Amino acid sequence: MTVVHLDTHWGGNYHRLIMPMLRLERTHGIQLFWIQSLEELKGIDLDLVDNIIVSRKLAVSNYQAFRDMLDKHGIKLIFDNDDYWNLNEENPAKPMYDHVIGPQVKDTAKICDVIWTPSKELGKQMKKLNKKAEIVFINNAIDPDDKQWTHLRTTKHPNKRLKFGYTGLASHRADVKLIGHSFKHKFLTCVEGEGFEEILNPSKTFKAKTVWEYATAYRNIDVSLAPLEDNIFNRCKSDLKVTEAAWSGSAIIASNVTPYKEAIKHNETGILCSDKAEWREAIESMTKERARKLATNLYEDLKDCPDHNIDLVNEKRLKYLL
C-alpha cells in the first residue's frame, strides 16, 4: 500500500500527485491511502505500508526519529518537490520560506529515499542535501480525462479579437515586468488583486481559481504569457505553463530561459523572448491565425512526448509503486 500525504489542495499537489496518482489507481489498480495529517499514520497498520509519498515537505519535530520509524517498518519515503527553498527577495513568501518552510523542505530531503521532481536543476540542488537519495525527473502533465481540461483545446470561446492572458500570481511581479509592454490597446486578462493591473493594463481580470476549476481561466486566452527572470529559483521551476498552454489550445510567448527554452521550439511551437524588444515584437506581430497554428503545433509536439504525456510520465512513478 502507498500512503499519500497531502497537507493542502494547492496547484502543485493537483498536478504532481492528485491527478497522476488517481489516474494510476484507475489504470493500474495502485492501492492508495490518502492522509492530510501525519497524525493519521497512528491509525494505519504500518507493516502494510510500502511507501509514503510526501508533497513538498514534512513538518515533524524530530526528522531522525521519523526516519527510524520508517526503517522499522520497511517503508520507503518518496519526496515529491517542485519548489526551490531559497526565494527571491521580492517574493512575498520569502520570510516564511526562510524561517519555516525552507528548513522543513531541506530536512525532509535529507531523510528520503527517493526524490521526484519536475526540474533537473532542482534535482541537482536536492542531491547536494542527500547524496544517497535517488533523484527522478518526473515532469508535470495534464490528465486529459479531467473534466476541466476535457475538450478545452477545441472549445475556445469564439471571438474575432485576439486575447492574451497571464495566469500567474503575486510572486511573479518581477517576472511580469520583463515584458515591458503595455496592453492598453490589446485584450489581456489576468488574476485580479495580484498587483498586475499597473504593470500590464489588463482589459479584464478574474478571481483566483481553485485547482478544480483552474483550467477555465484558459477559455478566454488565445496566447498565454510566461515571462520568467533567469535566476536559480526560476531555473528550479517546471515547464508547467507550456504544458497548460498545449492542453488548453493556447499559443505561448515565454522568456528564453530554463525551463521554457527546453520545451518550446522558437517560432514553431511558441515564441521565446530574450529582451523587451523581442517581447514587444512577439505581442504586436501576433494574429489569431498565427496563435492557432502555434497552439496546434505545440499540442502535436507534446501530446506523445515522454515528459508531457501523463501515461508516459506515470510509467516512471510505477517503478516505485508496484
Secondary structure, DSSP 8 states (H G I E B T S, - for coil): -EEEE-S---HHHIIIIIHHHHHHHHHH---EEEESSGGGGGGS-GGG--EEEEES----S-HHHHHHHHHHTT-EEEEE----SS--TT-TTHHHIIIIIHHHHHHHHHH-SEEEES-HHHHHHHHHH-TTSEEEE----B-TTSTTTTTGGG-----SS-EEEE---GGGHHHHTTT----TTSEEEEETTSS-HHHH--SEEE----TTTGGGGGGG-SEEEE----SHHHHTS--HHHHHHHHHT-EEEEESSTTHHHH--BTTTBEEESSHHHHHHHHHH--HHHHHHHHHHHHHHHTT-TTTBHHHHHHHHHHHH-
